[in-house]
Amino acid sequence: NLSENGHNMSRFVRRPKVLGRRMCSLDDFVLSYPLENRSWRTLPNQLDSDGDDPLVRALYAPDWNDVHYYSAKDENGVRSIFVTQLQDTIWTAPIKVEELSSSSSNEIFPMLSPDKKVMYFASDGMYGLGGYDLYRSEWNDEEGKWSMPQNMGMPFSSPEDDFLYVDSEDEKYSVFASTRGCSKDSVWLYAIEYEKYPLHSPVQ
């Protein structure tokens, strides 16, 4: 199935301009992202008590946000995406975002685009190439929910683990993490030029 997925996805491949890459420790690679350090909370914490996940070492939950999307284990013991909102001075009970979660796979590192209209996350069980693949979903104002997630395709997704895709606030570049060609305790961070309307082409 994974080979067939790869064959199908090879017809729609992006060719991003890589601005640079950097190898980081898996323990603290999130601190190299274009986000303020105080926006990260180490695990375990009040939203995510699972501190032994192989890839998720911290939770993005800045103090200034009144809506938090995050990954935690659900009633089936797999990681799903949850949301909680600040109403007056109280945070609402977390609700699982069903359209971004599946019953048999883990979804991790949900991150919003600067305009809050696109959600990026990684999943290890949706349609993909193996390991964690990168997905995106768009917010539908009329329906009040997120669209069906779409695999971001090659070269962002690979047979290795690819996760934590983030657009910079100035929308000049994007960053994502990948374990391709890494030891178990490290990860590559790729910085690529931001493309609002990327082109896709087939490869053989």
N, C-alpha and C positions, 0 to 999 in steps of 0.2 A: 504493500500500500504506500509506503513512504517513497519508494522508487517511482511509482506511478504518479504520486503527487509532485515529485521533483520534475518529472517529464512534463507534466501539465504546466507547472509554474515556470518552466524554462521559456515559455512563449511570451511571458510578460515580465521581463527583467529590467530593473532600473540600473542606471549607470551613474551613481552619485560621484561627485568630486570629493575625494578624501582630502581633508585639510591637515590631518595628522592623526597619529594614534599613540597611545601610551599604555604601558603595562603597569597595573596596579595590584596591590594586595586585595584579595577578596574580602578581607576583614573591614577595610575602610575605603573602598573604591568610590563610594557614594560622595565622599567629601571632595572629589575631583570634578564633580559636576558643576555647571554654572548656576548653582542654587546656594542660598545662604546656608552656612553650616548649622545654624540653630533651627533649621527646618527639618532636621533628621532626629528621630528618636531611636535609641538602641533597643534591641529586643533582649528579654521580654519586656512588655509594657502593658498598660491598661487596655489597649486595643488589640494587641497580638501577644499572647502569652507563650507562643511556640518559639523557643530560642534555639532550636537545633536544626532549622532548615538549612540545606546545603548552600543556598544562594542568597536567601533573604536575611540580611544581618541588621537591617535598620528599616524604619518606617518613615515615609514622608508625611509629616503632619505639622506644618508650620503653625505657630500660635496665631498668626493674623488671618488664617482662613476660617470661614464660618461653615465650610462644607469639607469633609474629609472622605476621600475614597481610599480604601486600603484593602489589603489581602490578609485573610485569617482563615483558620480551619472552620468548616461548617459542621453540620450535624452528621455528615458522612465521613468526616475526617480528612477531607481534601480542601485545599486552599481555594476560596472563592472571593469575589470582590464585594465588599460591603460599603455602605455609605451612612454617615451620620451628619446631622446638621445642627447648628447652634440656633436655638429659638429662644429669644430673650436671653436668659443666662443659663439655660439648660440644654445639654446635648440630647438629641433624640435617640431612642433605642436603635441600634444598628440594623439596617435592612439589607438583605442580600440583593444585589443587582442581577436579577435572573438572566437578562439578555446578554450579560457579559460573563456569565459563569456556566459551567457545564457540570454534570453530576459525577463524572468519572475522571476529570483532569484538574490540575492545579493552575490557577490564574494568579500571577504575581505582579508586583510593581505597577499598579495603575497610576498613570500620570496624565494630567490635562495639558492641552496646548495653551499658549498664553491667552487666547481668546475664549478658553473654556468650552469650545465647540467640538473638540476632538479628544477622544480618550485613547491613549496608547497603553498596552499592557502585554504581558507574555503569558503563553499557555503551553503546557506540555501534552495536550491531548486533542486539541482542535485540529482541523485540516492543516497539515504542515509537513515538514521535512524530518522531524525527529528532535528530541530534546525540547527545550523551550524555544518557541518561535515568537516573533513579534506580530502584533495585531493592532488594528485601529478601528475605532467606531465613532460615528458622528452623532451628535445630539439632534433629535428631531423635536423642534418646538411645538409643532402641531400635535404630535402624539405624546409628548412629554416623556420620551424614553430614548435610550440609545439604540442605534441601528445594529443590525447583525454584524458581528466582528468580521473583518476581512484580513487575511494574512497579508503582511506588507511585502512578502515575496523576496526573491533573491535580489541583492546579496545580503539584505538585512537578516533574513531567516536562513538558517543553515542546519546541517545535521547535528551541530553542537548546540550549546545553550546560548540564546541571544535574548537580551532583556533590558529593561530600564531605558526606554527611548524617550528623550527629552528635547524639545525645541527651546532654543535660547529666547529670552524675553524680547530681544531686538529682531528675532526671526532672521538672523544672518547665518546661523549654523544649527546643527542638531548633533546630539551625542547619544550613542548607545553602547552597551556592554556585550562582550562575547567571550566565550571560553575557547573558541577555535584556536588551536595551536598554543594552548596554555597548560601550565601545571594545575593541579587541583586547588592550589591555594592562591591563584592569581587570575586576572581577567584583563582582556584588552578593552580599552576605551577608544572608540572611533569618533572623531569629529568630522562631520561632512557638511558640505555647503547646503543651506536650506533651499528647498525647491517647493514652491507653492503648487505648481502644476507640472509634476515630473512626467517625463516621457518614458514609455516602456517599449522594449524591442525584444525580439526572440533571439536566443542563442542556441548553439548546437554543441 
